Amino acid sequence: MKTQQGVFIAAVVGSVVLLNVIGLRAFGRVDVTRDGAFTLAQASKDTMAALEEPVTVTAYFTENLPAPYSSNARYVRDLLEEFRAASKGKLAFEFIDPASQETDKDKESKREVKRDIFGRQFREQTTVEKDLAQVGVQPVEIRVVEADQQQTKRAYMGLVLKHQEKKEVIPVVQQVTGLEYDLTSLIRKMTRQKTPVVGILQGHEEPKLEEKLRFLGTALSETYEVRPVELSGKDRFDATFDAIFVVGPKTALQPNELKAVDQFLMEGKAVAFFLDSVRVDMRTLEPTETSHGLTALLQSYGVTVGDRVVADVTSAQVNISERRGFMVVQMPVPYPFIPMVKRLEGDSPVSQGLGEVMFPFATTVEVKAPEGATGVVLARSSTKSWLENKPPNLSAQRDWRAESPTLTGPHPLMVQLSGKLKSYFASEATQSASPGATPVVAESKGEARLIVVGTSALIQDDFLNGRANQALLMNVADWLLLDPAMLAMRTRGLQLATLKADLPDSTRNLVKFGNALGLPLLLAAFGLVRWRMREARRTQISV
């Protein structure tokens, strides 16, 4: 008997040792999350597999960080392990605690506290801190509890990526959401032969890159080269451009400029149109009519842009000033002219998994794809939406108690069109071109791609502060430039697990309270039934 027990124990111990030995050489795990949050996206795997030259990542993380920053460090290490495995060793990384690099002189200078002319305390930077600042890695101030006291500590949580002579930096990793996308994007940017060029059309009183499109320029520049472009008298875009953004022109494009846009599409390239019926001053909410002059051109492709503003009960809120006695307070009120699309639609990587996107002061955009092309509606207003005639009254203090608009929704707000398209200037293709002139292309050479949105405000700085709007902007750019693999990765963690798009309040409350109270009530009912059954059996027992 004892011999059998000994053999069994030895077999168990041997199995455990064998599994550990196998685990040193083989790595695997199962990700059961709905959107694969802990598994490398296919775009990341493909990027790593395609590496021809080594990429090094240096993670500057202060040791013994308090929660939640400690879990961020573990996540970064695990993610880089996955990248290294997928690259078959072409990607290497190391973790460095900047404090471990300090010299005795640095440690002494950290104890020397000085005061400025206002009496505020400060200390000089150490040589390590100066070197990291030159690289682009900046410290952050975090609160820690040491020696039973709450203190402010300077900590590092940055990444430096290097490939040949190129270098990219993620200064601070305070949140791990989207880190895989950031790393993959930067590695692609460093290793590709040519950086795609995105042109932002100017010359028609559009918002400037350095004014209302600063975030757009910054976000696109992380992956692409961004240039403002004016056509002036030219009827062709420079061949170096891979995609064009037409963002909120206030005055009409001239015939030569329309031809440039048309022929750019006929070359099999891509254009995104963000068009306004009115331009709105966000301080006063006063509308000014616009005239982009693109209606006929887009209609020839099967896209119809409306001129009435969409209002929606499902909307964002704005703050209005309200006087109460001697005080003026800011009160949030629903603002129907900023429709909030709970979930984008269409079988497209541009919209998949995205929701809670704002479409401020939008007009309708409809698509009827011509033969050889495919059109998809990507976003619609809710069923509780309607159209406002020009000039729209956009006042936030409008008394909706006195109005009963006719609900005509849903209305399409954003469309996508791709495939073979015929030129708006096809009739000129049969005419003899003048000497030196570029011949007109009558039909797109490859797959033309365009996206049309009934507002430009959603990608301007006033509204591009939400993650959903930012993700939509980058999805549009990636789709235009034929990089759909990156789209699915960016929307991981943003996908909404809703039961139904328009769930009635009564059903929503039933589900909510059913989840909160249903299980305890079922357990109580089960216990009561069991108690009654036991009592019944007890009364049947005869002595």
Order of alpha helices (4+ residues) and beta strands (2+ residues): alpha-alpha-beta-alpha-beta-alpha-beta-beta-alpha-beta-beta-beta-beta-alpha-beta-alpha-beta-beta-alpha-beta-beta-beta-alpha-beta-beta-beta-beta-beta-beta-beta-beta-alpha-beta-alpha-alpha-alpha
